C-alpha cells in the first residue's frame, strides 16, 4: 500500500478510536509495598484509519491507581470522551505532533495517553509495512535481558521461586519488592534471601518510595552488606534532593522510577546527581516519543537506562521491546516479564523469551496480532 497526502490533507485519516477494558488473571498474586494484585486490568485501544488499517495500544497500571494516580476506568473515560474524538480526522502518521496535541488537550494522564499513542505507532508501522523500531531510528540490539520481579512474600516462597527460575534458565537476575514490612524486618528478609541466592544471581530491590531519608540512611548499609547491587526509588518521588544525598552513602546504584516521568524530571535528576540509573516506562511517560526524549537526557548526562514494566500483555511488551532495542542508552537491562506473570495473553503469538532474554520481533507495526476471541473472553462485563 502507498501512503501519500496532498497539501493540507491527511495521508492516513483516523476514523475511529475504540476502547475495551479487560481483566486478565495472574499466575500468582504479586505484592507491592501498598497493594497486592491477582488480576491485571488492561485498557485496550483500537484505532482504525480510512484505509482500513487497524492499530492497537494498551494502557495498564500496576495494581491500581496507587502508583500513578490513574485507574483503568478513568483512562477509558478520557480516551472515549476526549483523546479519541480529538484524533478522528487527523493523520495517524503524525505521531509526535498528535502526542503533543494530547498533552495540550489533557493535563497529566500519561497512562491514558500512552495507550492511544501506542496505537498510533502500530498503525504507522503497519501502513508503511515496517517494524516500529525502524520508525524509531533502527536497533542497537535485538534481545533484552529480563530481570524477574519477586513479590513481597515470605523468604521460603521467594527463594523457591527464584531457584526454580535459575534452574530452568528462565532468568539470571531478580528484583525484590520491599516496603510492606517495618524496615528491620524487611531488611532481615532481604538479607536472608540474598544469602540463599549468593553467587547464583545479582539482586535489586524496589521500595516504591516507602522510606524517608533517615530510614534509608540507617538501612541502606545493611542492603550493601547483603550484596544488593541496585536500589530502586527508596524515597518518595518528590524527594530528589534527598536521593542525591543518599548516593554518597551506599555502594548500590540508585535507580529513579516514580520520580522520573518527563524530560524535565530527567533533567532535574541529572543536574542534582540524584540517580545512577533511569527506569524508563512507556505508560508513566505518556508514550514512546516522550520516553525517547527522557532517554536522550540520560545519554547526554551519562546515565544508563533500564526498561521497566507496568505488567503489560504481549502487546505492550512488544511495544516496549521495539522502543528499548532502539534506545542506545538502555544498557542496564529490563524487567519486561509481564506476559510471563499473566495467566493468559491477548495476542495470537505471544512475544518470545529464551535463556533469560526477550527477543525482538520483526513484523510490521509491533509485530503482534490481537486475538479477538481472547479479547472477548476477558472483556469486563
C-alpha positions as CSV (number, residue, x, y, z in Angstrom):
1,X,0.0,0.0,0.0
2,X,1.2,3.5,-0.8
3,X,0.7,6.2,1.8
4,X,0.6,9.7,0.4
5,X,-1.1,13.1,1.1
6,X,-1.9,16.2,-0.8
7,X,-1.2,19.5,0.8
8,X,-3.5,20.1,3.7
9,X,-5.0,16.6,3.6
10,X,-4.1,13.8,6.0
11,X,-2.2,10.8,4.5
12,X,-3.8,8.3,6.8
13,X,-7.0,9.8,8.4
14,X,-8.2,8.3,11.7
15,X,-11.8,7.2,11.5
16,X,-12.4,5.6,14.9
17,X,-10.8,5.1,18.3
18,X,-12.5,2.4,20.4
19,X,-11.7,1.1,23.9
20,X,-12.3,-2.1,25.8
21,X,-11.5,-2.9,29.4
22,X,-10.0,-6.4,30.1
23,X,-9.3,-8.3,33.3
24,X,-6.6,-10.9,32.9
25,X,-5.7,-13.2,35.8
26,X,-2.1,-13.6,37.1
27,X,-0.3,-16.9,37.6
28,X,0.3,-15.9,41.2
29,X,-0.5,-12.8,43.3
30,X,2.0,-10.0,43.0
31,X,2.6,-7.8,46.1
32,X,3.8,-4.3,46.1
33,X,4.6,-2.1,49.2
34,X,1.0,-0.9,49.5
35,X,-1.1,-3.2,47.2
36,X,-1.5,-6.8,46.0
37,X,-2.8,-7.8,42.6
38,X,-4.1,-11.1,41.3
39,X,-5.6,-9.8,38.1
40,X,-4.3,-7.2,35.7
41,X,-6.8,-4.6,34.3
42,X,-5.9,-3.6,30.7
43,X,-7.3,-0.7,28.7
44,X,-7.2,-1.9,25.1
45,X,-7.3,0.8,22.4
46,X,-8.2,0.0,18.8
47,X,-7.5,2.7,16.3
48,X,-8.8,2.5,12.7
49,X,-8.0,4.5,9.6
50,X,-9.9,5.4,6.5
51,X,-7.8,2.8,4.6
52,X,-9.0,0.1,7.0
53,X,-5.7,-0.2,8.8
54,X,-6.1,-1.1,12.5
55,X,-3.5,-0.4,15.2
56,X,-3.6,-1.5,18.8
57,X,-2.4,0.1,22.1
58,X,-2.8,-0.8,25.7
59,X,-2.8,1.1,29.0
60,X,-2.0,-0.7,32.2
61,X,-1.4,0.4,35.8
62,X,0.5,-1.8,38.3
63,X,-2.2,-2.9,40.7
64,X,-4.4,0.1,40.6
65,X,-4.2,3.9,40.9
66,X,-1.9,3.9,44.0
67,X,1.2,4.1,41.7
68,X,0.4,6.8,39.2
69,X,-3.0,8.2,40.2
70,X,-4.8,6.8,37.2
71,X,-7.3,3.9,37.0
72,X,-8.3,1.8,34.1
73,X,-11.9,3.2,34.4
74,X,-10.7,6.8,34.4
75,X,-8.4,6.1,31.5
76,X,-11.2,4.7,29.4
77,X,-13.4,7.8,30.0
78,X,-10.5,10.1,29.0
79,X,-9.9,8.2,25.8
80,X,-13.6,7.8,24.9
81,X,-14.6,11.4,25.6
82,X,-11.6,13.5,24.9
83,X,-8.5,11.9,23.4
84,X,-10.2,9.7,20.8
85,X,-12.6,12.3,19.4
86,X,-9.6,14.7,19.0
87,X,-7.8,12.2,16.8
88,X,-10.7,11.5,14.4
89,X,-9.9,13.0,11.0
90,X,-6.2,13.5,11.9
91,X,-3.3,12.0,10.1
92,X,-2.2,8.8,12.0
93,X,1.3,9.2,10.7
94,X,1.9,12.4,12.6
95,X,2.5,10.5,15.9
96,X,4.7,13.0,17.7
97,X,2.6,16.0,16.7
98,X,-0.6,14.3,17.9
99,X,1.1,13.3,21.1
100,X,1.8,16.9,21.8
101,X,-1.8,17.8,20.9
102,X,-3.0,15.3,23.5
103,X,-0.7,17.0,26.1
104,X,-2.4,20.3,25.4
105,X,-5.9,18.9,25.5
106,X,-5.5,16.8,28.7
107,X,-3.1,17.7,31.6
108,X,-1.3,14.8,33.0
109,X,-2.9,11.3,32.4
110,X,0.2,9.8,30.9
111,X,-1.1,6.2,31.2
112,X,-4.2,7.0,29.1
113,X,-2.2,8.9,26.5
114,X,0.4,6.1,26.2
115,X,-2.4,3.7,25.2
116,X,-3.5,6.0,22.4
117,X,0.0,6.9,21.2
118,X,0.9,3.2,21.1
119,X,-1.9,2.5,18.8
120,X,-0.8,5.4,16.5
121,X,2.7,3.9,16.3
122,X,1.3,0.5,15.5
123,X,-0.9,2.0,12.7
124,X,2.1,3.9,11.3
125,X,4.2,0.7,11.1
126,X,1.5,-1.3,9.5
127,X,0.7,1.4,7.0
128,X,4.3,1.7,6.0
129,X,4.9,-2.1,6.3
130,X,7.9,-1.7,8.6
131,X,8.5,-2.6,12.3
132,X,8.1,0.3,14.6
133,X,11.8,0.1,15.6
134,X,12.7,1.2,12.1
135,X,10.5,4.3,12.6
136,X,12.4,5.0,15.9
137,X,15.7,5.0,14.1
138,X,16.7,1.4,14.0
139,X,18.1,-1.0,16.6
140,X,21.1,-1.1,18.9
141,X,20.3,-4.7,20.0
142,X,17.9,-7.5,19.1
143,X,17.5,-9.1,22.5
144,X,16.9,-7.7,26.0
145,X,17.9,-9.3,29.3
146,X,14.9,-9.7,31.6
147,X,15.0,-9.5,35.3
148,X,12.3,-11.4,37.2
149,X,10.5,-9.4,39.9
150,X,9.7,-11.3,43.1
151,X,6.8,-10.1,45.3
152,X,6.9,-9.2,48.9
153,X,6.3,-12.8,50.0
154,X,7.9,-14.9,52.8
155,X,11.5,-15.9,52.4
156,X,10.9,-19.5,51.6
157,X,8.4,-18.7,48.9
158,X,10.7,-16.2,47.2
159,X,13.8,-18.4,47.3
160,X,11.9,-21.3,45.9
161,X,10.6,-19.3,43.0
162,X,14.0,-17.7,42.3
163,X,15.8,-21.0,42.3
164,X,13.2,-22.6,40.0
165,X,13.8,-19.7,37.5
166,X,17.5,-20.2,37.7
167,X,17.4,-23.9,37.2
168,X,15.0,-23.5,34.2
169,X,17.4,-21.0,32.7
170,X,14.4,-18.6,32.5
171,X,16.1,-15.6,34.4
172,X,19.6,-14.7,35.5
173,X,18.7,-11.7,37.8
174,X,16.0,-10.8,40.2
175,X,14.3,-7.7,41.8
176,X,12.8,-8.0,45.3
177,X,9.9,-5.9,46.4
178,X,10.3,-4.1,49.8
179,X,8.3,-1.5,51.8
180,X,5.4,-3.7,53.0
181,X,7.1,-4.5,56.4
182,X,8.8,-2.4,59.1
183,X,12.4,-1.7,57.9
184,X,14.2,-4.1,60.4
185,X,12.0,-7.0,59.3
186,X,12.2,-6.1,55.7
187,X,16.0,-5.8,55.6
188,X,16.4,-9.0,57.5
189,X,14.1,-10.7,55.0
190,X,16.1,-9.4,52.0
191,X,19.4,-10.3,53.7
192,X,18.2,-13.9,54.2
193,X,17.0,-14.1,50.6
194,X,20.3,-12.7,49.3
195,X,22.3,-15.2,51.4
196,X,20.3,-18.1,50.0
197,X,20.9,-16.8,46.4
198,X,24.5,-15.7,46.9
199,X,26.7,-16.3,43.9
200,X,23.6,-17.5,41.9
201,X,22.2,-14.2,40.6
202,X,22.5,-10.5,41.0
203,X,19.8,-8.9,43.1
204,X,18.0,-5.5,43.1
205,X,15.3,-4.2,45.5
206,X,12.4,-1.8,44.8
207,X,10.9,0.3,47.7
208,X,8.4,2.3,45.7
209,X,9.3,5.3,47.7
210,X,8.4,3.7,51.1
211,X,11.3,5.1,53.2
212,X,12.2,8.6,54.3
213,X,15.8,9.8,54.1
214,X,16.6,9.0,57.7
215,X,15.3,5.4,57.4
216,X,17.3,5.0,54.1
217,X,20.5,6.2,55.7
218,X,20.0,3.7,58.6
219,X,19.2,0.7,56.4
220,X,21.0,1.1,53.0
221,X,24.3,0.0,54.5
222,X,22.7,-3.3,55.5
223,X,21.5,-3.8,52.0
224,X,25.0,-3.1,50.8
225,X,26.3,-5.7,53.2
226,X,23.8,-8.2,51.8
227,X,25.2,-7.7,48.3
228,X,22.2,-5.8,46.8
229,X,23.6,-4.1,43.7
230,X,20.7,-1.8,42.8
231,X,18.1,0.1,44.9
232,X,15.0,1.4,43.1
233,X,13.2,4.5,44.4
234,X,14.0,4.3,48.1
235,X,12.5,7.8,48.8
236,X,9.2,9.4,47.8
237,X,9.1,10.8,44.2
238,X,9.3,14.4,45.3
239,X,12.5,14.0,47.4
240,X,15.0,14.3,44.6
241,X,17.5,16.2,46.8
242,X,17.3,13.5,49.4
243,X,18.1,10.9,46.8
244,X,21.1,13.0,45.7
245,X,22.4,13.0,49.3
246,X,21.9,9.2,49.6
247,X,24.1,8.4,46.7
248,X,27.3,9.1,48.6
249,X,26.3,6.7,51.4
250,X,25.7,3.5,49.5
251,X,27.7,1.3,47.2
252,X,24.5,0.2,45.4
253,X,23.3,2.0,42.3
254,X,20.2,4.1,42.9
255,X,17.5,4.0,40.3
256,X,14.8,6.6,39.8
257,X,11.4,5.4,38.8
258,X,8.4,7.3,40.4
259,X,10.5,10.5,40.4
260,X,11.1,10.2,36.6
261,X,8.2,10.7,34.2
262,X,9.0,13.7,31.9
263,X,12.1,15.0,30.2
264,X,12.1,17.9,32.8
265,X,12.2,15.3,35.6
266,X,15.2,13.6,33.8
267,X,17.0,17.0,33.6
268,X,16.4,17.7,37.3
269,X,17.6,14.3,38.3
270,X,20.7,14.6,36.2
271,X,21.5,18.2,37.4
272,X,21.2,17.2,41.0
273,X,23.1,13.9,40.5
274,X,20.2,12.1,42.2
275,X,20.3,8.8,40.2
276,X,22.7,6.3,38.8
277,X,20.1,4.7,36.6
278,X,16.8,5.9,35.0
279,X,13.9,3.5,34.8
280,X,12.0,4.0,31.5
281,X,8.4,3.1,31.2
282,X,6.1,3.9,28.2
283,X,3.0,4.3,30.4
284,X,4.3,6.6,33.0
285,X,5.8,9.0,30.4
286,X,2.8,9.1,28.2
287,X,4.1,7.2,25.2
288,X,7.2,6.1,23.2
289,X,8.0,9.6,21.9
290,X,8.4,11.1,25.4
291,X,10.5,8.1,26.5
292,X,12.8,8.8,23.7
293,X,13.2,12.4,25.0
294,X,13.9,11.1,28.5
295,X,16.5,8.7,27.2
296,X,18.2,11.5,25.3
297,X,18.7,13.4,28.5
298,X,20.1,10.3,30.1
299,X,22.5,9.8,27.3
300,X,23.7,13.4,27.4
301,X,24.2,13.1,31.2
302,X,26.0,9.7,31.0
303,X,23.2,7.9,32.9
304,X,22.3,4.4,32.0
305,X,18.7,3.4,31.4
306,X,16.7,0.4,32.5
307,X,13.5,-0.9,30.8
308,X,10.7,-1.1,33.4
309,X,7.3,-2.6,33.3
310,X,3.7,-2.0,34.4
311,X,2.9,-5.7,33.8
312,X,1.8,-5.5,30.2
313,X,0.4,-8.1,27.9
314,X,2.4,-9.2,24.8
315,X,1.0,-6.1,23.0
316,X,2.5,-3.6,25.4
317,X,5.6,-5.7,25.9
318,X,6.2,-5.8,22.1
319,X,5.9,-2.0,22.0
320,X,8.5,-1.7,24.8
321,X,10.8,-4.1,23.1
322,X,10.8,-2.1,19.9
323,X,11.4,1.1,21.9
324,X,14.1,-0.3,24.2
325,X,16.0,-2.1,21.4
326,X,16.1,1.3,19.6
327,X,17.4,3.2,22.6
328,X,21.2,3.5,22.8
329,X,21.3,4.4,26.5
330,X,19.3,1.4,27.6
331,X,22.3,-0.6,28.9
332,X,21.1,-1.7,32.4
333,X,18.7,-4.4,31.4
334,X,14.9,-4.7,31.6
335,X,12.1,-6.3,33.6
336,X,9.7,-6.9,30.7
337,X,8.2,-10.0,32.4
338,X,4.5,-9.1,32.1
339,X,3.4,-11.9,29.7
340,X,5.2,-14.4,31.9
341,X,3.3,-13.3,35.0
342,X,-0.1,-13.2,33.3
343,X,-2.0,-16.5,33.1
344,X,-3.1,-15.8,29.5
345,X,-2.4,-13.4,26.7
346,X,-4.4,-11.4,24.2
347,X,-2.4,-12.0,21.0
348,X,-2.2,-14.9,18.6
349,X,1.5,-15.4,19.1
350,X,3.0,-14.1,22.3
351,X,6.4,-12.4,22.5
352,X,9.3,-14.9,22.7
353,X,11.8,-15.4,25.6
354,X,14.8,-17.7,25.6
355,X,17.7,-18.1,28.1
356,X,16.6,-15.1,30.1
357,X,16.3,-12.8,27.1
358,X,13.3,-11.2,25.3
359,X,13.6,-11.4,21.5
360,X,12.7,-8.6,19.2
361,X,10.1,-9.4,16.6
362,X,10.2,-8.0,13.1
363,X,6.7,-7.9,11.7
364,X,5.0,-4.6,10.7
365,X,3.9,-2.3,13.5
366,X,4.7,-4.0,16.8
367,X,4.6,-7.4,15.1
368,X,1.8,-9.0,17.1
369,X,-1.8,-9.8,16.2
370,X,-4.5,-9.2,18.7
371,X,-6.7,-12.3,19.3
372,X,-10.3,-11.2,19.1
373,X,-11.5,-14.3,20.9
374,X,-9.2,-13.7,23.8
375,X,-10.4,-10.0,23.9
376,X,-14.0,-11.2,24.1
377,X,-13.1,-13.8,26.8
378,X,-11.5,-11.2,29.1
379,X,-13.7,-8.2,28.4
380,X,-15.1,-6.8,31.7
381,X,-18.8,-7.4,31.9
